[in-house]
Amino acid sequence: MTSSRVVWKGPTPGAEFEHDLPGALRVIAYQVNALEQRIRKTNSTEDRVFLYDTRGRLIVEADPRGTLEREYLYLNDIPLMVFQ
């Protein structure tokens, strides 16, 4: 059996609908800041917050309570390591 995936960008900025065939429709909502950086991702299984440094590099993924999920380390602008 093969799996297909259909993704549709919703009419609301940051909304994306994803359907795994066969499967149920899932809604994934994104929030972005004025710099168009994704700052939050929410769906039925997770809620994740994204933090950036002053140079615009993603440095932390956390849950809304502040529990760190991933930290990113850079050497200048080169991604060096991800801590999970």
Helices and strands as residue ranges (DSSP letters): E 4-9, E 15-21, E 25-32, E 38-42, E 47-52, E 58-62, E 68-75, E 78-83
